[in-house]
Amino acid sequence: MPKLNSTIPVAYLNIRGANLVVVFLESEFDARTPRERSATYAALQATAAREGFRGDVAAVWEDQLGRTRFIALPQQHPFFQVVNYGQLRAQINGTVQA
């Protein structure tokens, strides 16, 4: 599991009764391999649990073309496919130490 060594902005959301923490990653995350992305996502989930968050974790970032990219549970994909990255960033209300 990779060590992230940084403070990462997050948005703690409650969508229709489901708790969700959206973790905002730098656009450079897009250049990582799928294996590296999965390992980072697992580390983020562990960090959120360690910090006491009881809910799902989603990771979002913008690629170099400004498109929103994400890693989330399958049932959350429809939400992340339609939400605007700027709308998500406007909801930032905390950080995690990763």
N, C-alpha and C positions, 0 to 999 in steps of 0.2 A: 504494500500500500504506500503510495508516494506521500511525502510530507510536503504540504503546500507552502508553509512558512509565510503567511500573509494574513492581513485582515481583509475580508471579502464582504462587500455590501450584499444585503439580502432584503427581501420583502417577505414578511410574514403575512400570509393571506388566509382567509377562511372563505372558501367557495362552496356555497350550499351545504354548510356544515362540515366540510372536509378541510382540515388544516394542511397548509402547504407552505413550505419555505422555498422561495425562488432565490437561487444563488447566482449572482452575476459574475461571469468570468470575462477575462480580457479576450479581445478578438484573436490573439495569437493562439488561443486554445484550439481554434479551427485547424491549425496545422498539425496537431497531434494525431497519432495513429488511433484507430478505433480501440486498440488495447489500452493505450495510455489514457484515452478519454474514459473508458470504463473503470480503470483503476482510480482515476481522479474522482469520478462520480461516487464510487464506493467509499473513498476517503471523506467526501463531503457528507455522505449519509452517516458515517460513523461520527463525524464532528458534530453534526446536528443532534444526534442521539446523546452524545456525551454532554452537550450543552443543555440537555433537558427538553429538546423539542420533540413533541409526540405528533408526528404527522409525516407526510410524504415530502420528499426533496426533489426539486427540479433544478437543473443547471441550464442557464441560458447565456448566449453570447451572440454578437453580431459577426458575420463573416466579413471578408474584405469588400464585398459588394453591398454591405449594409443589410443583408437578409438576417432575420432572426433564426438562430439555430438553437436546439435544445436537446437535453436528455431528460426524459420524464417517463413515468409509468404509462403503459399503453392507453389506459382510460383517460389520461390527461392530454394526449396528443391533439384531440380536436380543439381544446382550449388554446394550446400553444401555437397551433396552425393558424389561428385567426387573430390572436391578440398582437397588438403592435408593441415592438420593443420599447419605444418611448413611453407607452402607457404603463408597461411593467416597471421601467426605471422610476417612474413618478411615484410608485408605491414603496420604494425603499424606505424601510423603517427600522433597520438594524444592521448589525454586522456579525460575522462569525470569525473566530480566530482559527485559522486552519494551518 
